Structure formats: C-alpha cells, structure tokens
Amino acid sequence: MIRVTCLGHIGTEVGRSEIQLNVGDVGAAELVDSLRSKASNPNPGFSRFNTLVMVGEGEAFVPATSTRTIKDGERVILIPFSHGG
C-alpha cells in the first residue's frame, strides 16, 4: 500500500487529502496519472508535469523528469506548483 497526501487543489480534484493505494510498486508518473483518473473533473489542473512529488523524508522531484519507482509501503506527498505554501 502507498499512502498519498494530496495538497492544495490536487486534494480538491480527487475529493480527499489522503488516499491509500493498493498498487504495489508503481512509477511516479503513473501514480500521478492514476490519481488524475480519479478526479471529478475530466481535465484536472494537475499532471506529471506540474506536480512535485515528495517521498519519505524529503526526496523531491517532478514525475515527468524522473524514472523513480514508488515502492509498496512508501509515503508520498503531492504538491502542485501553484500551491500557496
């Protein structure tokens, strides 16, 4: 299980600020795409290009530029670039 915290409008788009996904190991870009498919809006305002992914205690990257795999048991925070702080 991967625990995902969705900050700002990402949480609004998917309908909650915390999600637990039973997906096993998954690429970071695929994780963001999976959450986009759960959004109420067919064109949510976040993507693998404008979302910062933070894993664990501070590893941060943009999913579109990373081949990082999120492993089962890791905690992830998704931060939209437009987040106010």
PDB file with one MODEL, atoms N, CA, C and O in Angstrom:
MODEL        1
ATOM      1  N   MET A   1       0.831  -1.167   0.000  1.00  0.00           N
ATOM      2  CA  MET A   1       0.000   0.000   0.000  1.00  0.00           C
ATOM      3  C   MET A   1       0.887   1.246   0.000  1.00  0.00           C
ATOM      4  O   MET A   1       1.886   1.308   0.716  1.00  0.00           O
ATOM      5  N   ILE A   2       0.514   2.223  -0.800  1.00  0.00           N
ATOM      6  CA  ILE A   2       1.204   3.504  -0.862  1.00  0.00           C
ATOM      7  C   ILE A   2       0.258   4.553  -0.296  1.00  0.00           C
ATOM      8  O   ILE A   2      -0.884   4.673  -0.739  1.00  0.00           O
ATOM      9  N   ARG A   3       0.736   5.314   0.685  1.00  0.00           N
ATOM     10  CA  ARG A   3      -0.069   6.383   1.285  1.00  0.00           C
ATOM     11  C   ARG A   3       0.274   7.690   0.588  1.00  0.00           C
ATOM     12  O   ARG A   3       1.437   8.088   0.532  1.00  0.00           O
ATOM     13  N   VAL A   4      -0.739   8.348   0.062  1.00  0.00           N
ATOM     14  CA  VAL A   4      -0.553   9.581  -0.709  1.00  0.00           C
ATOM     15  C   VAL A   4      -1.290  10.720  -0.019  1.00  0.00           C
ATOM     16  O   VAL A   4      -2.484  10.611   0.262  1.00  0.00           O
ATOM     17  N   THR A   5      -0.586  11.807   0.253  1.00  0.00           N
ATOM     18  CA  THR A   5      -1.189  13.029   0.754  1.00  0.00           C
ATOM     19  C   THR A   5      -1.261  14.000  -0.424  1.00  0.00           C
ATOM     20  O   THR A   5      -0.259  14.256  -1.092  1.00  0.00           O
ATOM     21  N   CYS A   6      -2.443  14.529  -0.666  1.00  0.00           N
ATOM     22  CA  CYS A   6      -2.678  15.430  -1.798  1.00  0.00           C
ATOM     23  C   CYS A   6      -2.904  16.843  -1.283  1.00  0.00           C
ATOM     24  O   CYS A   6      -3.928  17.115  -0.656  1.00  0.00           O
ATOM     25  N   LEU A   7      -1.969  17.741  -1.537  1.00  0.00           N
ATOM     26  CA  LEU A   7      -2.084  19.114  -1.060  1.00  0.00           C
ATOM     27  C   LEU A   7      -2.783  20.008  -2.087  1.00  0.00           C
ATOM     28  O   LEU A   7      -2.831  19.703  -3.279  1.00  0.00           O
ATOM     29  N   GLY A   8      -3.316  21.108  -1.587  1.00  0.00           N
ATOM     30  CA  GLY A   8      -3.908  22.126  -2.450  1.00  0.00           C
ATOM     31  C   GLY A   8      -5.028  21.591  -3.324  1.00  0.00           C
ATOM     32  O   GLY A   8      -5.841  20.773  -2.894  1.00  0.00           O
ATOM     33  N   HIS A   9      -5.052  22.065  -4.552  1.00  0.00           N
ATOM     34  CA  HIS A   9      -6.142  21.696  -5.461  1.00  0.00           C
ATOM     35  C   HIS A   9      -6.094  20.241  -5.908  1.00  0.00           C
ATOM     36  O   HIS A   9      -7.079  19.748  -6.457  1.00  0.00           O
ATOM     37  N   ILE A  10      -4.991  19.538  -5.696  1.00  0.00           N
ATOM     38  CA  ILE A  10      -4.957  18.108  -6.027  1.00  0.00           C
ATOM     39  C   ILE A  10      -5.946  17.366  -5.132  1.00  0.00           C
ATOM     40  O   ILE A  10      -6.717  16.535  -5.612  1.00  0.00           O
ATOM     41  N   GLY A  11      -5.925  17.666  -3.827  1.00  0.00           N
ATOM     42  CA  GLY A  11      -6.877  17.055  -2.910  1.00  0.00           C
ATOM     43  C   GLY A  11      -8.314  17.399  -3.249  1.00  0.00           C
ATOM     44  O   GLY A  11      -9.210  16.563  -3.136  1.00  0.00           O
ATOM     45  N   THR A  12      -8.522  18.638  -3.665  1.00  0.00           N
ATOM     46  CA  THR A  12      -9.865  19.064  -4.061  1.00  0.00           C
ATOM     47  C   THR A  12     -10.321  18.283  -5.287  1.00  0.00           C
ATOM     48  O   THR A  12     -11.465  17.830  -5.339  1.00  0.00           O
ATOM     49  N   GLU A  13      -9.451  18.122  -6.263  1.00  0.00           N
ATOM     50  CA  GLU A  13      -9.793  17.428  -7.508  1.00  0.00           C
ATOM     51  C   GLU A  13     -10.131  15.954  -7.283  1.00  0.00           C
ATOM     52  O   GLU A  13     -11.058  15.426  -7.896  1.00  0.00           O
ATOM     53  N   VAL A  14      -9.372  15.288  -6.395  1.00  0.00           N
ATOM     54  CA  VAL A  14      -9.617  13.854  -6.172  1.00  0.00           C
ATOM     55  C   VAL A  14     -10.603  13.597  -5.041  1.00  0.00           C
ATOM     56  O   VAL A  14     -10.978  12.451  -4.792  1.00  0.00           O
ATOM     57  N   GLY A  15     -11.029  14.664  -4.349  1.00  0.00           N
ATOM     58  CA  GLY A  15     -12.070  14.536  -3.343  1.00  0.00           C
ATOM     59  C   GLY A  15     -11.616  14.201  -1.939  1.00  0.00           C
ATOM     60  O   GLY A  15     -12.452  13.979  -1.063  1.00  0.00           O
ATOM     61  N   ARG A  16     -10.323  14.160  -1.703  1.00  0.00           N
ATOM     62  CA  ARG A  16      -9.808  13.927  -0.348  1.00  0.00           C
ATOM     63  C   ARG A  16      -8.320  14.251  -0.290  1.00  0.00           C
ATOM     64  O   ARG A  16      -7.628  14.269  -1.308  1.00  0.00           O
ATOM     65  N   SER A  17      -7.857  14.502   0.905  1.00  0.00           N
ATOM     66  CA  SER A  17      -6.451  14.890   1.056  1.00  0.00           C
ATOM     67  C   SER A  17      -5.526  13.707   1.325  1.00  0.00           C
ATOM     68  O   SER A  17      -4.310  13.835   1.190  1.00  0.00           O
ATOM     69  N   GLU A  18      -6.077  12.569   1.701  1.00  0.00           N
ATOM     70  CA  GLU A  18      -5.273  11.354   1.937  1.00  0.00           C
ATOM     71  C   GLU A  18      -5.889  10.189   1.187  1.00  0.00           C
ATOM     72  O   GLU A  18      -7.099   9.968   1.240  1.00  0.00           O
ATOM     73  N   ILE A  19      -5.042   9.446   0.488  1.00  0.00           N
ATOM     74  CA  ILE A  19      -5.501   8.283  -0.270  1.00  0.00           C
ATOM     75  C   ILE A  19      -4.527   7.141  -0.011  1.00  0.00           C
ATOM     76  O   ILE A  19      -3.315   7.350   0.040  1.00  0.00           O
ATOM     77  N   GLN A  20      -5.049   5.957   0.149  1.00  0.00           N
ATOM     78  CA  GLN A  20      -4.221   4.766   0.259  1.00  0.00           C
ATOM     79  C   GLN A  20      -4.461   3.927  -0.993  1.00  0.00           C
ATOM     80  O   GLN A  20      -5.589   3.533  -1.292  1.00  0.00           O
ATOM     81  N   LEU A  21      -3.383   3.667  -1.710  1.00  0.00           N
ATOM     82  CA  LEU A  21      -3.480   2.909  -2.955  1.00  0.00           C
ATOM     83  C   LEU A  21      -2.846   1.535  -2.785  1.00  0.00           C
ATOM     84  O   LEU A  21      -1.719   1.420  -2.306  1.00  0.00           O
ATOM     85  N   ASN A  22      -3.559   0.520  -3.171  1.00  0.00           N
ATOM     86  CA  ASN A  22      -3.034  -0.843  -3.149  1.00  0.00           C
ATOM     87  C   ASN A  22      -2.572  -1.200  -4.552  1.00  0.00           C
ATOM     88  O   ASN A  22      -3.209  -1.991  -5.248  1.00  0.00           O
ATOM     89  N   VAL A  23      -1.461  -0.610  -4.955  1.00  0.00           N
ATOM     90  CA  VAL A  23      -0.971  -0.804  -6.321  1.00  0.00           C
ATOM     91  C   VAL A  23       0.382  -1.501  -6.373  1.00  0.00           C
ATOM     92  O   VAL A  23       0.876  -1.779  -7.466  1.00  0.00           O
ATOM     93  N   GLY A  24       0.995  -1.791  -5.236  1.00  0.00           N
ATOM     94  CA  GLY A  24       2.340  -2.344  -5.261  1.00  0.00           C
ATOM     95  C   GLY A  24       3.317  -1.272  -5.709  1.00  0.00           C
ATOM     96  O   GLY A  24       3.073  -0.086  -5.486  1.00  0.00           O
ATOM     97  N   ASP A  25       4.404  -1.661  -6.329  1.00  0.00           N
ATOM     98  CA  ASP A  25       5.377  -0.698  -6.837  1.00  0.00           C
ATOM     99  C   ASP A  25       4.837  -0.067  -8.113  1.00  0.00           C
ATOM    100  O   ASP A  25       4.273  -0.755  -8.964  1.00  0.00           O
ATOM    101  N   VAL A  26       5.012   1.253  -8.243  1.00  0.00           N
ATOM    102  CA  VAL A  26       4.486   1.962  -9.409  1.00  0.00           C
ATOM    103  C   VAL A  26       5.392   3.154  -9.718  1.00  0.00           C
ATOM    104  O   VAL A  26       5.950   3.770  -8.811  1.00  0.00           O
ATOM    105  N   GLY A  27       5.534   3.469 -10.997  1.00  0.00           N
ATOM    106  CA  GLY A  27       6.298   4.641 -11.396  1.00  0.00           C
ATOM    107  C   GLY A  27       5.618   5.907 -10.900  1.00  0.00           C
ATOM    108  O   GLY A  27       4.390   5.967 -10.834  1.00  0.00           O
ATOM    109  N   ALA A  28       6.403   6.916 -10.552  1.00  0.00           N
ATOM    110  CA  ALA A  28       5.843   8.165 -10.030  1.00  0.00           C
ATOM    111  C   ALA A  28       4.896   8.818 -11.033  1.00  0.00           C
ATOM    112  O   ALA A  28       3.835   9.308 -10.645  1.00  0.00           O
ATOM    113  N   ALA A  29       5.258   8.832 -12.308  1.00  0.00           N
ATOM    114  CA  ALA A  29       4.389   9.423 -13.325  1.00  0.00           C
ATOM    115  C   ALA A  29       3.081   8.655 -13.435  1.00  0.00           C
ATOM    116  O   ALA A  29       2.019   9.255 -13.602  1.00  0.00           O
ATOM    117  N   GLU A  30       3.150   7.338 -13.342  1.00  0.00           N
ATOM    118  CA  GLU A  30       1.942   6.513 -13.411  1.00  0.00           C
ATOM    119  C   GLU A  30       1.054   6.735 -12.183  1.00  0.00           C
ATOM    120  O   GLU A  30      -0.172   6.680 -12.277  1.00  0.00           O
ATOM    121  N   LEU A  31       1.682   6.984 -11.038  1.00  0.00           N
ATOM    122  CA  LEU A  31       0.921   7.277  -9.830  1.00  0.00           C
ATOM    123  C   LEU A  31       0.098   8.553 -10.008  1.00  0.00           C
ATOM    124  O   LEU A  31      -1.090   8.581  -9.684  1.00  0.00           O
ATOM    125  N   VAL A  32       0.727   9.595 -10.519  1.00  0.00           N
ATOM    126  CA  VAL A  32       0.016  10.859 -10.755  1.00  0.00           C
ATOM    127  C   VAL A  32      -1.088  10.662 -11.793  1.00  0.00           C
ATOM    128  O   VAL A  32      -2.199  11.163 -11.621  1.00  0.00           O
ATOM    129  N   ASP A  33      -0.790   9.943 -12.855  1.00  0.00           N
ATOM    130  CA  ASP A  33      -1.810   9.678 -13.883  1.00  0.00           C
ATOM    131  C   ASP A  33      -2.993   8.902 -13.298  1.00  0.00           C
ATOM    132  O   ASP A  33      -4.143   9.156 -13.654  1.00  0.00           O
ATOM    133  N   SER A  34      -2.707   7.961 -12.405  1.00  0.00           N
ATOM    134  CA  SER A  34      -3.765   7.186 -11.767  1.00  0.00           C
ATOM    135  C   SER A  34      -4.680   8.086 -10.939  1.00  0.00           C
ATOM    136  O   SER A  34      -5.900   7.929 -10.963  1.00  0.00           O
ATOM    137  N   LEU A  35      -4.091   9.019 -10.215  1.00  0.00           N
ATOM    138  CA  LEU A  35      -4.901   9.949  -9.428  1.00  0.00           C
ATOM    139  C   LEU A  35      -5.696  10.896 -10.320  1.00  0.00           C
ATOM    140  O   LEU A  35      -6.819  11.271  -9.985  1.00  0.00           O
ATOM    141  N   ARG A  36      -5.120  11.282 -11.451  1.00  0.00           N
ATOM    142  CA  ARG A  36      -5.870  12.129 -12.402  1.00  0.00           C
ATOM    143  C   ARG A  36      -7.135  11.418 -12.863  1.00  0.00           C
ATOM    144  O   ARG A  36      -8.171  12.054 -13.055  1.00  0.00           O
ATOM    145  N   SER A  37      -7.057  10.115 -13.040  1.00  0.00           N
ATOM    146  CA  SER A  37      -8.231   9.364 -13.494  1.00  0.00           C
ATOM    147  C   SER A  37      -9.317   9.293 -12.423  1.00  0.00           C
ATOM    148  O   SER A  37     -10.473   9.015 -12.739  1.00  0.00           O
ATOM    149  N   LYS A  38      -8.960   9.540 -11.155  1.00  0.00           N
ATOM    150  CA  LYS A  38      -9.930   9.531 -10.063  1.00  0.00           C
ATOM    151  C   LYS A  38     -10.561  10.904  -9.825  1.00  0.00           C
ATOM    152  O   LYS A  38     -11.485  11.032  -9.021  1.00  0.00           O
ATOM    153  N   ALA A  39     -10.066  11.927 -10.518  1.00  0.00           N
ATOM    154  CA  ALA A  39     -10.551  13.293 -10.306  1.00  0.00           C
ATOM    155  C   ALA A  39     -11.973  13.457 -10.826  1.00  0.00           C
ATOM    156  O   ALA A  39     -12.381  12.816 -11.795  1.00  0.00           O
ATOM    157  N   SER A  40     -12.712  14.331 -10.157  1.00  0.00           N
ATOM    158  CA  SER A  40     -14.092  14.602 -10.568  1.00  0.00           C
ATOM    159  C   SER A  40     -14.145  15.353 -11.893  1.00  0.00           C
ATOM    160  O   SER A  40     -15.097  15.205 -12.658  1.00  0.00           O
ATOM    161  N   ASN A  41     -13.144  16.141 -12.156  1.00  0.00           N
ATOM    162  CA  ASN A  41     -13.052  16.926 -13.384  1.00  0.00           C
ATOM    163  C   ASN A  41     -12.306  16.094 -14.438  1.00  0.00           C
ATOM    164  O   ASN A  41     -11.232  15.570 -14.142  1.00  0.00           O
ATOM    165  N   PRO A  42     -12.844  15.959 -15.661  1.00  0.00           N
ATOM    166  CA  PRO A  42     -12.139  15.172 -16.669  1.00  0.00           C
ATOM    167  C   PRO A  42     -10.807  15.801 -17.096  1.00  0.00           C
ATOM    168  O   PRO A  42      -9.969  15.126 -17.695  1.00  0.00           O
ATOM    169  N   ASN A  43     -10.611  17.070 -16.797  1.00  0.00           N
ATOM    170  CA  ASN A  43      -9.366  17.774 -17.095  1.00  0.00           C
ATOM    171  C   ASN A  43      -8.821  18.406 -15.814  1.00  0.00           C
ATOM    172  O   ASN A  43      -8.835  19.630 -15.684  1.00  0.00           O
ATOM    173  N   PRO A  44      -8.341  17.595 -14.864  1.00  0.00           N
ATOM    174  CA  PRO A  44      -7.889  18.169 -13.595  1.00  0.00           C
ATOM    175  C   PRO A  44      -6.685  19.088 -13.798  1.00  0.00           C
ATOM    176  O   PRO A  44      -5.943  18.951 -14.771  1.00  0.00           O
ATOM    177  N   GLY A  45      -6.502  20.017 -12.876  1.00  0.00           N
ATOM    178  CA  GLY A  45      -5.441  21.015 -13.015  1.00  0.00           C
ATOM    179  C   GLY A  45      -4.079  20.554 -12.554  1.00  0.00           C
ATOM    180  O   GLY A  45      -3.218  21.385 -12.265  1.00  0.00           O
ATOM    181  N   PHE A  46      -3.857  19.258 -12.475  1.00  0.00           N
ATOM    182  CA  PHE A  46      -2.529  18.754 -12.117  1.00  0.00           C
ATOM    183  C   PHE A  46      -2.140  17.630 -13.068  1.00  0.00           C
ATOM    184  O   PHE A  46      -2.995  16.940 -13.623  1.00  0.00           O
ATOM    185  N   SER A  47      -0.846  17.464 -13.243  1.00  0.00           N
ATOM    186  CA  SER A  47      -0.341  16.425 -14.136  1.00  0.00           C
ATOM    187  C   SER A  47       1.068  16.038 -13.699  1.00  0.00           C
ATOM    188  O   SER A  47       1.600  16.583 -12.731  1.00  0.00           O
ATOM    189  N   ARG A  48       1.649  15.120 -14.401  1.00  0.00           N
ATOM    190  CA  ARG A  48       3.022  14.711 -14.107  1.00  0.00           C
ATOM    191  C   ARG A  48       4.024  15.825 -14.398  1.00  0.00           C
ATOM    192  O   ARG A  48       5.183  15.732 -13.994  1.00  0.00           O
ATOM    193  N   PHE A  49       3.590  16.876 -15.095  1.00  0.00           N
ATOM    194  CA  PHE A  49       4.477  17.983 -15.468  1.00  0.00           C
ATOM    195  C   PHE A  49       4.428  19.154 -14.482  1.00  0.00           C
ATOM    196  O   PHE A  49       5.382  19.928 -14.408  1.00  0.00           O
ATOM    197  N   ASN A  50       3.340  19.298 -13.727  1.00  0.00           N
ATOM    198  CA  ASN A  50       3.223  20.456 -12.835  1.00  0.00           C
ATOM    199  C   ASN A  50       2.963  20.048 -11.378  1.00  0.00           C
ATOM    200  O   ASN A  50       2.329  20.785 -10.623  1.00  0.00           O
ATOM    201  N   THR A  51       3.452  18.885 -11.004  1.00  0.00           N
ATOM    202  CA  THR A  51       3.283  18.374  -9.649  1.00  0.00           C
ATOM    203  C   THR A  51       4.648  17.980  -9.093  1.00  0.00           C
ATOM    204  O   THR A  51       5.439  17.318  -9.765  1.00  0.00           O
ATOM    205  N   LEU A  52       4.907  18.394  -7.871  1.00  0.00           N
ATOM    206  CA  LEU A  52       6.121  17.990  -7.177  1.00  0.00           C
ATOM    207  C   LEU A  52       5.771  16.790  -6.310  1.00  0.00           C
ATOM    208  O   LEU A  52       4.805  16.827  -5.548  1.00  0.00           O
ATOM    209  N   VAL A  53       6.556  15.729  -6.426  1.00  0.00           N
ATOM    210  CA  VAL A  53       6.355  14.525  -5.624  1.00  0.00           C
ATOM    211  C   VAL A  53       7.445  14.492  -4.561  1.00  0.00           C
ATOM    212  O   VAL A  53       8.633  14.584  -4.868  1.00  0.00           O
ATOM    213  N   MET A  54       7.025  14.359  -3.315  1.00  0.00           N
ATOM    214  CA  MET A  54       7.976  14.225  -2.224  1.00  0.00           C
ATOM    215  C   MET A  54       7.778  12.850  -1.600  1.00  0.00           C
ATOM    216  O   MET A  54       6.667  12.484  -1.216  1.00  0.00           O
ATOM    217  N   VAL A  55       8.862  12.097  -1.505  1.00  0.00           N
ATOM    218  CA  VAL A  55       8.807  10.735  -0.982  1.00  0.00           C
ATOM    219  C   VAL A  55       9.577  10.687   0.332  1.00  0.00           C
ATOM    220  O   VAL A  55      10.674  11.234   0.450  1.00  0.00           O
ATOM    221  N   GLY A  56       8.983  10.027   1.307  1.00  0.00           N
ATOM    222  CA  GLY A  56       9.672   9.841   2.582  1.00  0.00           C
ATOM    223  C   GLY A  56       9.977  11.139   3.290  1.00  0.00           C
ATOM    224  O   GLY A  56       9.095  11.977   3.476  1.00  0.00           O
ATOM    225  N   GLU A  57      11.207  11.304   3.678  1.00  0.00           N
ATOM    226  CA  GLU A  57      11.622  12.453   4.482  1.00  0.00           C
ATOM    227  C   GLU A  57      12.178  13.613   3.667  1.00  0.00           C
ATOM    228  O   GLU A  57      12.808  14.504   4.237  1.00  0.00           O
ATOM    229  N   GLY A  58      11.966  13.632   2.356  1.00  0.00           N
ATOM    230  CA  GLY A  58      12.404  14.819   1.639  1.00  0.00           C
ATOM    231  C   GLY A  58      12.916  14.644   0.231  1.00  0.00           C
ATOM    232  O   GLY A  58      13.295  15.637  -0.390  1.00  0.00           O
ATOM    233  N   GLU A  59      12.951  13.445  -0.308  1.00  0.00           N
ATOM    234  CA  GLU A  59      13.336  13.285  -1.703  1.00  0.00           C
ATOM    235  C   GLU A  59      12.211  13.888  -2.546  1.00  0.00           C
ATOM    236  O   GLU A  59      11.059  13.467  -2.437  1.00  0.00           O
ATOM    237  N   ALA A  60      12.542  14.869  -3.385  1.00  0.00           N
ATOM    238  CA  ALA A  60      11.509  15.554  -4.159  1.00  0.00           C
ATOM    239  C   ALA A  60      11.911  15.617  -5.629  1.00  0.00           C
ATOM    240  O   ALA A  60      13.088  15.773  -5.957  1.00  0.00           O
ATOM    241  N   PHE A  61      10.920  15.494  -6.507  1.00  0.00           N
ATOM    242  CA  PHE A  61      11.179  15.510  -7.938  1.00  0.00           C
ATOM    243  C   PHE A  61       9.880  15.729  -8.698  1.00  0.00           C
ATOM    244  O   PHE A  61       8.788  15.615  -8.142  1.00  0.00           O
ATOM    245  N   VAL A  62      10.021  16.047  -9.980  1.00  0.00           N
ATOM    246  CA  VAL A  62       8.879  16.163 -10.885  1.00  0.00           C
ATOM    247  C   VAL A  62       8.743  14.827 -11.606  1.00  0.00           C
ATOM    248  O   VAL A  62       9.701  14.373 -12.231  1.00  0.00           O
ATOM    249  N   PRO A  63       7.575  14.186 -11.534  1.00  0.00           N
ATOM    250  CA  PRO A  63       7.426  12.846 -12.110  1.00  0.00           C
ATOM    251  C   PRO A  63       7.747  12.756 -13.599  1.00  0.00           C
ATOM    252  O   PRO A  63       8.239  11.725 -14.058  1.00  0.00           O
ATOM    253  N   ALA A  64       7.480  13.810 -14.355  1.00  0.00           N
ATOM    254  CA  ALA A  64       7.723  13.761 -15.803  1.00  0.00           C
ATOM    255  C   ALA A  64       9.208  13.646 -16.133  1.00  0.00           C
ATOM    256  O   ALA A  64       9.569  13.213 -17.227  1.00  0.00           O
ATOM    257  N   THR A  65      10.070  14.030 -15.192  1.00  0.00           N
ATOM    258  CA  THR A  65      11.507  14.008 -15.463  1.00  0.00           C
ATOM    259  C   THR A  65      12.231  12.932 -14.657  1.00  0.00           C
ATOM    260  O   THR A  65      13.460  12.940 -14.582  1.00  0.00           O
ATOM    261  N   SER A  66      11.487  12.011 -14.057  1.00  0.00           N
ATOM    262  CA  SER A  66      12.088  11.007 -13.185  1.00  0.00           C
ATOM    263  C   SER A  66      11.610   9.607 -13.549  1.00  0.00           C
ATOM    264  O   SER A  66      10.479   9.414 -13.995  1.00  0.00           O
ATOM    265  N   THR A  67      12.479   8.655 -13.352  1.00  0.00           N
ATOM    266  CA  THR A  67      12.100   7.254 -13.534  1.00  0.00           C
ATOM    267  C   THR A  67      11.910   6.574 -12.181  1.00  0.00           C
ATOM    268  O   THR A  67      11.888   5.346 -12.090  1.00  0.00           O
ATOM    269  N   ARG A  68      11.775   7.377 -11.144  1.00  0.00           N
ATOM    270  CA  ARG A  68      11.654   6.880  -9.766  1.00  0.00           C
ATOM    271  C   ARG A  68      10.424   5.997  -9.613  1.00  0.00           C
ATOM    272  O   ARG A  68       9.327   6.359 -10.039  1.00  0.00           O
ATOM    273  N   THR A  69      10.619   4.842  -9.001  1.00  0.00           N
ATOM    274  CA  THR A  69       9.525   3.942  -8.682  1.00  0.00           C
ATOM    275  C   THR A  69       9.141   4.150  -7.230  1.00  0.00           C
ATOM    276  O   THR A  69       9.994   4.155  -6.342  1.00  0.00           O
ATOM    277  N   ILE A  70       7.853   4.321  -6.998  1.00  0.00           N
ATOM    278  CA  ILE A  70       7.341   4.414  -5.635  1.00  0.00           C
ATOM    279  C   ILE A  70       7.087   2.981  -5.176  1.00  0.00           C
ATOM    280  O   ILE A  70       6.352   2.232  -5.819  1.00  0.00           O
ATOM    281  N   LYS A  71       7.692   2.622  -4.083  1.00  0.00           N
ATOM    282  CA  LYS A  71       7.615   1.240  -3.613  1.00  0.00           C
ATOM    283  C   LYS A  71       6.496   1.061  -2.587  1.00  0.00           C
ATOM    284  O   LYS A  71       6.139   1.982  -1.852  1.00  0.00           O
ATOM    285  N   ASP A  72       5.967  -0.142  -2.568  1.00  0.00           N
ATOM    286  CA  ASP A  72       4.937  -0.501  -1.603  1.00  0.00           C
ATOM    287  C   ASP A  72       5.415  -0.131  -0.203  1.00  0.00           C
ATOM    288  O   ASP A  72       6.532  -0.477   0.179  1.00  0.00           O
ATOM    289  N   GLY A  73       4.578   0.570   0.567  1.00  0.00           N
ATOM    290  CA  GLY A  73       4.922   0.974   1.923  1.00  0.00           C
ATOM    291  C   GLY A  73       5.450   2.389   2.040  1.00  0.00           C
ATOM    292  O   GLY A  73       5.554   2.908   3.152  1.00  0.00           O
ATOM    293  N   GLU A  74       5.790   3.036   0.921  1.00  0.00           N
ATOM    294  CA  GLU A  74       6.300   4.400   0.990  1.00  0.00           C
ATOM    295  C   GLU A  74       5.158   5.403   1.151  1.00  0.00           C
ATOM    296  O   GLU A  74       4.015   5.152   0.768  1.00  0.00           O
ATOM    297  N   ARG A  75       5.507   6.531   1.724  1.00  0.00           N
ATOM    298  CA  ARG A  75       4.564   7.634   1.899  1.00  0.00           C
ATOM    299  C   ARG A  75       4.945   8.733   0.910  1.00  0.00           C
ATOM    300  O   ARG A  75       6.117   9.087   0.782  1.00  0.00           O
ATOM    301  N   VAL A  76       3.939   9.270   0.211  1.00  0.00           N
ATOM    302  CA  VAL A  76       4.161  10.250  -0.845  1.00  0.00           C
ATOM    303  C   VAL A  76       3.303  11.483  -0.573  1.00  0.00           C
ATOM    304  O   VAL A  76       2.159  11.368  -0.134  1.00  0.00           O
ATOM    305  N   ILE A  77       3.863  12.660  -0.834  1.00  0.00           N
ATOM    306  CA  ILE A  77       3.104  13.897  -0.779  1.00  0.00           C
ATOM    307  C   ILE A  77       3.140  14.511  -2.165  1.00  0.00           C
ATOM    308  O   ILE A  77       4.210  14.673  -2.751  1.00  0.00           O
ATOM    309  N   LEU A  78       1.968  14.855  -2.691  1.00  0.00           N
ATOM    310  CA  LEU A  78       1.867  15.518  -3.990  1.00  0.00           C
ATOM    311  C   LEU A  78       1.604  16.998  -3.757  1.00  0.00           C
ATOM    312  O   LEU A  78       0.643  17.366  -3.082  1.00  0.00           O
ATOM    313  N   ILE A  79       2.459  17.841  -4.316  1.00  0.00           N
ATOM    314  CA  ILE A  79       2.372  19.280  -4.128  1.00  0.00           C
ATOM    315  C   ILE A  79       2.236  19.946  -5.493  1.00  0.00           C
ATOM    316  O   ILE A  79       3.133  19.818  -6.327  1.00  0.00           O
ATOM    317  N   PRO A  80       1.132  20.654  -5.738  1.00  0.00           N
ATOM    318  CA  PRO A  80       1.002  21.347  -7.020  1.00  0.00           C
ATOM    319  C   PRO A  80       1.947  22.544  -7.062  1.00  0.00           C
ATOM    320  O   PRO A  80       2.179  23.179  -6.034  1.00  0.00           O
ATOM    321  N   PHE A  81       2.487  22.855  -8.218  1.00  0.00           N
ATOM    322  CA  PHE A  81       3.380  24.004  -8.355  1.00  0.00           C
ATOM    323  C   PHE A  81       2.692  25.288  -7.925  1.00  0.00           C
ATOM    324  O   PHE A  81       3.351  26.207  -7.438  1.00  0.00           O
ATOM    325  N   SER A  82       1.387  25.366  -8.095  1.00  0.00           N
ATOM    326  CA  SER A  82       0.649  26.580  -7.768  1.00  0.00           C
ATOM    327  C   SER A  82       0.268  26.664  -6.292  1.00  0.00           C
ATOM    328  O   SER A  82      -0.486  27.554  -5.900  1.00  0.00           O
ATOM    329  N   HIS A  83       0.779  25.753  -5.477  1.00  0.00           N
ATOM    330  CA  HIS A  83       0.433  25.718  -4.054  1.00  0.00           C
ATOM    331  C   HIS A  83       0.937  26.975  -3.357  1.00  0.00           C
ATOM    332  O   HIS A  83       2.062  27.412  -3.597  1.00  0.00           O
ATOM    333  N   GLY A  84       0.126  27.545  -2.516  1.00  0.00           N
ATOM    334  CA  GLY A  84       0.478  28.804  -1.863  1.00  0.00           C
ATOM    335  C   GLY A  84       1.366  28.688  -0.636  1.00  0.00           C
ATOM    336  O   GLY A  84       1.779  29.709  -0.085  1.00  0.00           O
ATOM    337  N   GLY A  85       1.665  27.495  -0.200  1.00  0.00           N
ATOM    338  CA  GLY A  85       2.565  27.377   0.950  1.00  0.00           C
ATOM    339  C   GLY A  85       2.060  26.450   2.001  1.00  0.00           C
ATOM    340  O   GLY A  85       2.718  26.258   3.023  1.00  0.00           O
TER     341      GLY A  85
ENDMDL
END
